[in-house]
Amino acid sequence: MLCPFCLQESNDFPSRKVDGKGLVYTCSRCGEAVPLRYVRDYAAYPPVTYSIIGMRGHGKTTYLASLLHELSHVGIRWPAFSYLPLDEEGLQLVREKQRSLEAGHLPESTPQVLPRPVILRLEGMTGAVPQCHLLIYDTAGEAFQQVSSLKNFASYVTRSHVVVFLVSITDLDHPSVLEDLLIRYVQASLEMDGDPSQQHLLIIFTKADRFAADPRCPEEIINFLLEPDDVALDELMWLEISDKLESWLRGMPHMVNFI
């Protein structure tokens, strides 16, 4: 079984009684307490890690808050869909993020501490994985400014199948920032016995309202950003937009080497 904290495989999670808490399962590798339902329903809900990398101020925390907020509205399009946090700590964080966005408040930056995952049980989804446990991590941007801090505060990403790079093009201090981030990530991963070549790298561009105003931005991307939020896009449309975005970025000299 995969530990949601250290993301290492463990044969089992030993249980024990703790005064004031009752029954607790712990990871035999890192010693962290793992939610009861995560362990008991592990076979029915495979874990899916959502590991995000990005520089400070590029929108990671806001992106995650938006994702949590959107979960409350997915049921309109997927009638069978439901979600719930697995423990009280996750519940408090989810409700805090959702209510802040509903009130129009953007979340504050994440402090540089070892992140604890929010574990969500998702059911009734379309596609190959109808239900799962989604493991979400929010890491401070400072953790990615040096190899040493990445290893200390974001080591979990080297053990994720998919790594998500969040990038705000308009917030890049210098064209080389993205390349430097990638170089540091690869070095840290290799030093922790990871293998970046076995991971999928997903690039998500945040704060799109800024570059959508660029007259050089392809019309298809602008139209996509102006679509109402409740418009459901099929897979082919997503792929078309992704291809248009890549073609546009290849026309920017400072992006070509990173791509």
Secondary structure, DSSP 8 states (H G I E B T S, - for coil): -B-TTT--B-S---EEEETTTEEEEE-TTT--EE-HHHHHTTTTS-EEEEEEE--TTSSHHHHHHHHHHHHTTGGGT-TT-EEEESSHHHHHHHHHHHHHHHTT-------SS----EEEEEES-SSS-SSEEEEE----GGGGSSHHHHHHH-GGGGG-SEEEEEE-GGG-SSTTHHHHHHHHHHHHHHHTT--GGGSEEEEEE--HHHHTT-TTS-HHHHHHHTS-TT----HHHHHHHHHHHHHHHHTSHHHHTT-
